[in-house]
Amino acid sequence: MDILHSVILVGHFIGLAAIVGPFLMQARWKGQFAFPVVLGGAITQLVTGLVLVGLAEMGGDDDGDLNYAKIGVKLTIAVVIFVVALLGFLKQRKTPGGGGRELLPFFHAAGGLALVNIALAVFW
């Protein structure tokens, strides 16, 4: 069970990198944002996060009881990141030339909320 947990955790970190990496690299760009990568990272984060909670529920968590408030808040933020990334991705596909500054709020919201989720994971 420890190996499975570690593999899922690595996938969770890869999903995180797929959101935060493009955000940090493209934060000042005027267009052509990497929404497909951010959307893939958001999906990966949601799925692997739910699997990690499921594994912890099955008894793989040695830390004791789960903090359901923290899980709920982080899940809510992850769903918002997914929705924002999906909306940005769909709007980018409809826009000729891949979009420009009108996609910036979507991109910043997804990246900023991912950073908030990291802070919650570390400090809560």
Backbone as a chain_set.jsonl record, in Angstrom:
{"seq": "MDILHSVILVGHFIGLAAIVGPFLMQARWKGQFAFPVVLGGAITQLVTGLVLVGLAEMGGDDDGDLNYAKIGVKLTIAVVIFVVALLGFLKQRKTPGGGGRELLPFFHAAGGLALVNIALAVFW", "coords": {"N": [[0.829, -1.195, 0.0], [2.039, 1.189, 0.633], [3.723, 1.71, -1.542], [1.886, 2.121, -3.605], [0.611, 4.416, -2.6], [2.789, 6.203, -2.694], [3.283, 6.314, -5.459], [0.892, 7.448, -6.396], [1.066, 9.875, -5.054], [3.298, 11.02, -6.292], [2.2, 11.38, -8.847], [0.301, 13.289, -8.12], [1.963, 15.44, -7.453], [3.08, 15.903, -9.969], [0.83, 16.774, -11.381], [0.432, 19.138, -9.96], [2.753, 20.527, -10.683], [2.199, 20.867, -13.372], [0.287, 22.81, -13.312], [1.3, 24.998, -11.794], [3.825, 25.466, -12.924], [3.517, 26.419, -15.745], [2.061, 28.706, -15.025], [3.877, 30.281, -13.503], [5.85, 30.644, -15.429], [4.521, 31.947, -17.526], [3.242, 34.173, -16.542], [3.439, 36.882, -17.139], [2.911, 37.072, -19.802], [1.203, 38.049, -22.815], [-0.569, 36.542, -24.235], [-1.47, 33.348, -25.761], [-1.547, 31.318, -23.756], [-0.804, 28.416, -21.788], [-3.165, 26.701, -21.539], [-4.12, 24.029, -22.117], [-2.213, 22.423, -20.794], [-2.452, 23.305, -18.14], [-5.118, 22.621, -17.656], [-4.962, 19.813, -17.908], [-3.275, 19.34, -15.728], [-4.956, 20.189, -13.655], [-7.026, 18.298, -13.781], [-5.539, 16.001, -13.195], [-4.684, 16.645, -10.598], [-7.166, 16.702, -9.223], [-8.124, 14.03, -9.519], [-5.999, 12.423, -8.472], [-5.821, 13.513, -5.92], [-8.315, 12.829, -4.801], [-8.011, 10.048, -4.848], [-5.863, 9.764, -3.08], [-7.08, 10.604, -0.679], [-8.993, 8.601, -0.493], [-7.33, 6.343, -0.17], [-6.201, 6.999, 2.289], [-8.488, 6.893, 3.862], [-8.958, 4.178, 3.785], [-7.212, 3.209, 5.584], [-4.548, 3.632, 5.245], [-3.377, 5.835, 6.284], [-1.135, 6.945, 8.539], [-1.092, 9.03, 10.253], [-3.238, 9.39, 11.886], [-6.535, 10.575, 12.528], [-8.364, 11.924, 9.754], [-8.372, 15.282, 8.501], [-11.167, 16.615, 7.797], [-12.226, 19.108, 7.246], [-10.08, 20.511, 6.123], [-9.643, 18.894, 3.884], [-12.071, 19.31, 2.548], [-11.973, 22.094, 1.992], [-9.655, 22.24, 0.377], [-10.464, 20.561, -1.712], [-12.621, 22.017, -2.726], [-11.285, 24.304, -3.681], [-9.675, 23.057, -5.596], [-11.612, 22.155, -7.407], [-12.601, 24.612, -8.289], [-10.292, 25.576, -9.543], [-10.127, 23.695, -11.622], [-12.525, 24.299, -13.035], [-12.084, 26.981, -13.793], [-9.774, 26.655, -15.368], [-10.841, 25.02, -17.362], [-12.799, 26.728, -18.477], [-11.124, 28.786, -19.424], [-9.604, 27.299, -21.264], [-11.607, 26.506, -23.115], [-12.498, 29.027, -23.987], [-10.131, 29.95, -25.127], [-9.875, 28.206, -27.28], [-12.005, 29.04, -28.874], [-11.315, 31.593, -29.581], [-9.852, 33.467, -32.152], [-6.483, 33.067, -33.123], [-5.64, 32.162, -30.68], [-6.202, 33.695, -28.458], [-5.806, 36.447, -26.124], [-5.13, 39.049, -23.919], [-7.622, 38.873, -22.696], [-7.84, 36.373, -21.644], [-6.216, 36.352, -19.495], [-7.231, 36.763, -16.767], [-8.392, 34.226, -16.234], [-6.18, 32.546, -16.37], [-4.499, 33.58, -14.363], [-6.152, 33.212, -12.155], [-6.347, 30.4, -11.971], [-3.622, 29.666, -11.563], [-2.953, 31.213, -9.283], [-4.785, 30.261, -7.352], [-3.877, 27.651, -7.204], [-1.428, 28.054, -5.955], [-2.395, 28.97, -3.504], [-3.601, 26.616, -2.634], [-1.336, 25.04, -2.273], [-0.135, 26.394, -0.139], [-2.088, 25.962, 1.823], [-1.899, 23.186, 2.086], [0.62, 22.923, 3.202], [0.745, 24.608, 5.525], [-1.572, 24.175, 7.044]], "CA": [[0.0, 0.0, 0.0], [2.929, 2.346, 0.667], [4.209, 1.979, -2.895], [0.762, 2.72, -4.33], [0.47, 5.783, -2.085], [3.904, 7.002, -3.208], [3.076, 6.518, -6.904], [-0.206, 8.415, -6.536], [1.576, 11.155, -4.585], [4.139, 11.547, -7.378], [1.255, 11.88, -9.848], [-0.284, 14.507, -7.577], [2.974, 16.493, -7.609], [3.198, 16.197, -11.402], [-0.321, 17.621, -11.687], [0.719, 20.448, -9.388], [3.767, 21.169, -11.53], [1.566, 21.229, -14.642], [-0.488, 24.042, -13.106], [2.129, 26.089, -11.286], [4.925, 25.734, -13.853], [3.12, 27.391, -16.776], [1.642, 29.968, -14.412], [5.058, 31.072, -13.173], [6.586, 30.969, -16.656], [3.755, 32.772, -18.458], [2.437, 35.139, -15.788], [3.499, 38.223, -17.733], [2.645, 36.994, -21.232], [-0.021, 38.719, -23.275], [-1.444, 35.596, -24.922], [-0.988, 31.989, -26.022], [-1.327, 30.658, -22.481], [-0.76, 26.952, -21.854], [-4.357, 26.17, -20.881], [-4.228, 22.563, -22.15], [-1.351, 21.855, -19.753], [-3.058, 23.646, -16.857], [-6.318, 21.799, -17.53], [-4.511, 18.453, -17.619], [-2.793, 19.328, -14.348], [-6.107, 20.296, -12.751], [-7.68, 16.992, -13.77], [-4.643, 15.102, -12.47], [-4.756, 17.003, -9.182], [-8.451, 16.265, -8.67], [-8.216, 12.564, -9.463], [-5.028, 11.861, -7.535], [-6.199, 13.962, -4.577], [-9.407, 11.973, -4.325], [-7.454, 8.716, -4.606], [-5.084, 9.842, -1.843], [-8.019, 10.62, 0.446], [-9.56, 7.251, -0.414], [-6.322, 5.463, 0.425], [-6.101, 7.345, 3.709], [-9.702, 6.374, 4.494], [-8.863, 2.714, 3.876], [-6.328, 2.85, 6.672], [-3.153, 3.846, 4.904], [-2.906, 7.071, 6.901], [-0.558, 6.686, 9.851], [-1.127, 10.261, 11.037], [-4.433, 9.436, 12.716], [-7.771, 10.981, 11.872], [-8.254, 12.872, 8.647], [-8.919, 16.611, 8.713], [-12.156, 16.741, 6.726], [-12.378, 20.526, 6.886], [-8.983, 20.81, 5.2], [-9.917, 18.172, 2.633], [-13.177, 20.004, 1.89], [-11.518, 23.385, 1.464], [-8.733, 21.982, -0.731], [-11.253, 20.018, -2.82], [-13.373, 23.131, -3.313], [-10.341, 25.111, -4.457], [-9.266, 22.261, -6.758], [-12.718, 22.171, -8.37], [-12.612, 25.957, -8.885], [-9.157, 25.609, -10.478], [-10.532, 22.918, -12.796], [-13.548, 25.037, -13.785], [-11.431, 28.16, -14.393], [-8.906, 26.17, -16.445], [-11.709, 24.552, -18.445], [-13.371, 27.91, -19.14], [-10.043, 29.419, -20.175], [-9.284, 26.424, -22.394], [-12.678, 26.601, -24.109], [-12.476, 30.375, -24.557], [-8.941, 30.035, -25.966], [-10.154, 27.48, -28.529], [-12.949, 29.814, -29.678], [-10.726, 32.877, -29.957], [-8.868, 33.375, -33.23], [-5.116, 33.383, -32.722], [-5.329, 31.622, -29.362], [-6.579, 34.591, -27.368], [-4.826, 37.403, -25.619], [-5.278, 39.533, -22.545], [-8.92, 38.512, -22.11], [-7.674, 35.083, -20.963], [-5.323, 36.541, -18.364], [-7.863, 36.482, -15.469], [-8.547, 32.777, -16.059], [-4.854, 31.97, -16.149], [-4.036, 34.005, -13.047], [-6.995, 32.588, -11.132], [-5.939, 28.995, -11.831], [-2.294, 29.603, -10.957], [-2.992, 31.779, -7.93], [-5.474, 29.33, -6.464], [-2.989, 26.51, -6.992], [-0.475, 28.47, -4.927], [-3.136, 28.972, -2.239], [-3.762, 25.219, -2.235], [-0.037, 24.594, -1.764], [0.028, 26.978, 1.194], [-2.986, 25.252, 2.729], [-1.358, 21.85, 2.321], [1.818, 23.003, 4.037], [0.596, 25.305, 6.794], [-2.768, 23.79, 7.814]], "C": [[0.876, 1.263, 0.0], [3.444, 2.708, -0.715], [3.11, 2.639, -3.722], [0.564, 4.171, -3.89], [1.559, 6.688, -2.651], [3.742, 7.301, -4.693], [1.981, 7.553, -7.142], [0.257, 9.801, -6.1], [2.487, 11.809, -5.626], [3.25, 12.097, -8.497], [0.606, 13.183, -9.411], [0.686, 15.684, -7.727], [3.174, 16.867, -9.075], [2.039, 17.079, -11.851], [-0.136, 19.032, -11.162], [1.718, 21.215, -10.248], [3.169, 21.625, -12.857], [0.708, 22.483, -14.516], [0.44, 25.209, -12.769], [3.255, 26.448, -12.262], [4.556, 26.708, -14.957], [2.691, 28.739, -16.198], [2.853, 30.85, -14.11], [5.829, 31.495, -14.419], [5.855, 31.989, -17.528], [2.956, 33.877, -17.77], [2.405, 36.522, -16.431], [3.236, 38.215, -19.234], [1.331, 37.682, -21.563], [-0.977, 37.763, -23.981], [-0.768, 34.252, -25.104], [-0.634, 31.258, -24.724], [-1.466, 29.145, -22.632], [-1.957, 26.34, -21.121], [-4.503, 24.654, -21.002], [-3.381, 21.892, -21.068], [-1.959, 22.098, -18.376], [-4.317, 22.803, -16.624], [-5.958, 20.345, -17.227], [-3.994, 18.326, -16.193], [-3.93, 19.395, -13.342], [-6.853, 18.971, -12.656], [-6.847, 15.995, -12.968], [-4.691, 15.379, -10.973], [-6.051, 16.508, -8.542], [-8.497, 14.752, -8.486], [-7.257, 11.997, -8.426], [-5.309, 12.309, -6.101], [-7.309, 13.122, -3.985], [-8.917, 10.56, -4.024], [-6.633, 8.708, -3.316], [-5.982, 9.866, -0.61], [-8.652, 9.239, 0.61], [-8.592, 6.258, 0.202], [-6.17, 5.737, 1.916], [-7.316, 6.829, 4.479], [-9.634, 4.861, 4.696], [-7.881, 2.279, 4.958], [-4.868, 3.042, 6.366], [-2.572, 5.087, 5.534], [-2.421, 6.788, 8.316], [-0.636, 7.896, 10.767], [-2.347, 10.346, 11.939], [-5.648, 9.83, 11.892], [-7.509, 11.984, 10.763], [-8.903, 14.194, 9.03], [-9.885, 16.901, 7.566], [-12.412, 18.192, 6.331], [-11.305, 20.915, 5.873], [-9.223, 20.142, 3.857], [-11.028, 18.876, 1.855], [-12.76, 21.315, 1.262], [-10.609, 23.173, 0.261], [-9.466, 21.41, -1.942], [-12.043, 21.122, -3.513], [-12.465, 23.998, -4.179], [-9.905, 24.362, -5.712], [-10.358, 22.231, -7.825], [-12.801, 23.539, -9.051], [-11.464, 26.096, -9.884], [-9.516, 24.872, -11.757], [-11.519, 23.699, -13.654], [-12.935, 26.248, -14.488], [-10.536, 27.726, -15.556], [-9.728, 25.688, -17.634], [-12.32, 25.729, -19.204], [-12.318, 28.634, -19.968], [-9.665, 28.619, -21.413], [-10.328, 26.539, -23.494], [-12.71, 27.974, -24.78], [-11.275, 30.55, -25.483], [-9.164, 29.329, -27.296], [-11.079, 28.257, -29.439], [-12.335, 31.09, -30.239], [-9.724, 32.688, -31.09], [-7.484, 33.803, -32.738], [-4.761, 32.915, -31.321], [-5.614, 32.533, -28.199], [-5.447, 35.471, -26.902], [-5.11, 37.757, -24.18], [-6.61, 39.167, -21.914], [-8.865, 37.165, -21.382], [-6.825, 35.202, -19.701], [-5.998, 36.296, -17.012], [-8.049, 34.981, -15.201], [-7.212, 32.139, -15.679], [-4.338, 32.325, -14.755], [-4.863, 33.385, -11.932], [-6.569, 31.135, -10.904], [-4.584, 28.885, -11.138], [-2.271, 30.115, -9.529], [-3.676, 30.862, -6.936], [-4.656, 28.069, -6.221], [-1.943, 26.84, -5.935], [-1.143, 28.531, -3.551], [-3.301, 27.543, -1.731], [-2.456, 24.635, -1.699], [0.162, 25.113, -0.338], [-0.867, 26.273, 2.213], [-2.454, 23.868, 3.069], [-0.186, 21.894, 3.288], [1.523, 23.542, 5.428], [-0.615, 24.896, 7.62], [-2.57, 22.437, 8.395]], "O": [[0.492, 2.285, -0.569], [3.587, 3.889, -1.032], [3.364, 3.598, -4.451], [0.371, 5.053, -4.727], [1.279, 7.82, -3.045], [4.029, 8.411, -5.139], [2.126, 8.433, -7.99], [-0.122, 10.799, -6.714], [2.442, 13.025, -5.813], [3.526, 13.171, -9.033], [0.384, 14.078, -10.227], [0.278, 16.789, -8.085], [3.412, 18.034, -9.386], [2.236, 18.025, -12.615], [-0.497, 20.004, -11.825], [1.546, 22.406, -10.507], [3.579, 22.647, -13.407], [0.433, 23.147, -15.516], [0.368, 26.272, -13.386], [3.596, 27.622, -12.402], [5.216, 27.736, -15.103], [2.926, 29.785, -16.804], [2.85, 32.039, -14.431], [6.399, 32.586, -14.458], [6.493, 32.804, -18.194], [2.066, 34.457, -18.391], [1.427, 37.252, -16.272], [3.331, 39.261, -19.876], [0.469, 37.869, -20.704], [-2.102, 38.152, -24.296], [0.36, 34.043, -24.66], [0.435, 30.659, -24.607], [-2.175, 28.667, -23.517], [-1.782, 25.554, -20.19], [-4.978, 24.029, -20.053], [-3.802, 20.891, -20.488], [-1.978, 21.197, -17.538], [-4.547, 22.326, -15.513], [-6.586, 19.717, -16.375], [-4.243, 17.322, -15.525], [-3.883, 18.741, -12.3], [-7.266, 18.567, -11.569], [-7.384, 15.236, -12.161], [-4.733, 14.447, -10.169], [-6.03, 15.958, -7.441], [-8.866, 14.259, -7.42], [-7.654, 11.183, -7.592], [-5.058, 11.554, -5.162], [-7.26, 12.745, -2.814], [-9.357, 9.943, -3.054], [-6.701, 7.751, -2.544], [-5.678, 9.22, 0.393], [-8.824, 8.765, 1.733], [-8.991, 5.42, 1.011], [-6.027, 4.808, 2.712], [-7.187, 6.38, 5.618], [-10.184, 4.331, 5.661], [-7.742, 1.083, 5.214], [-4.019, 2.645, 7.164], [-1.391, 5.377, 5.344], [-3.212, 6.431, 9.189], [-0.281, 7.801, 11.942], [-2.471, 11.307, 12.698], [-5.774, 9.469, 10.721], [-6.57, 12.779, 10.82], [-9.869, 14.222, 9.794], [-9.48, 17.372, 6.503], [-12.778, 18.465, 5.188], [-11.599, 21.577, 4.877], [-9.027, 20.759, 2.809], [-10.936, 19.022, 0.636], [-13.144, 21.62, 0.133], [-10.765, 23.842, -0.761], [-9.126, 21.738, -3.079], [-12.124, 21.158, -4.741], [-12.839, 24.38, -5.288], [-9.778, 24.964, -6.778], [-10.058, 22.279, -9.018], [-13.045, 23.618, -10.255], [-11.646, 26.671, -10.957], [-9.245, 25.36, -12.854], [-11.366, 23.756, -14.874], [-13.238, 26.508, -15.653], [-10.541, 28.359, -16.611], [-9.356, 25.922, -18.784], [-12.354, 25.725, -20.435], [-12.592, 29.05, -21.094], [-9.435, 29.185, -22.481], [-9.984, 26.655, -24.67], [-12.922, 28.076, -25.988], [-11.378, 31.22, -26.51], [-8.694, 29.8, -28.332], [-10.963, 28.155, -30.661], [-12.79, 31.605, -31.26], [-8.84, 31.836, -30.996], [-7.352, 34.793, -32.018], [-3.684, 33.24, -30.821], [-5.304, 32.19, -27.058], [-4.284, 35.26, -27.245], [-5.305, 36.886, -23.332], [-6.713, 39.154, -20.687], [-9.754, 36.856, -20.588], [-6.728, 34.25, -18.926], [-5.382, 35.661, -16.157], [-7.883, 34.526, -14.069], [-7.14, 31.301, -14.78], [-3.803, 31.468, -14.051], [-4.327, 33.066, -10.871], [-6.448, 30.698, -9.76], [-4.427, 28.085, -10.217], [-1.637, 29.515, -8.661], [-3.209, 30.699, -5.809], [-4.736, 27.48, -5.143], [-1.611, 25.993, -5.107], [-0.524, 28.183, -2.545], [-3.157, 27.287, -0.536], [-2.472, 23.825, -0.772], [0.573, 24.37, 0.553], [-0.444, 26.018, 3.34], [-2.549, 23.428, 4.215], [-0.022, 20.989, 4.107], [2.006, 22.988, 6.415], [-0.683, 25.24, 8.8], [-3.455, 21.924, 9.079]]}, "num_chains": 1, "name": "protein.A"}
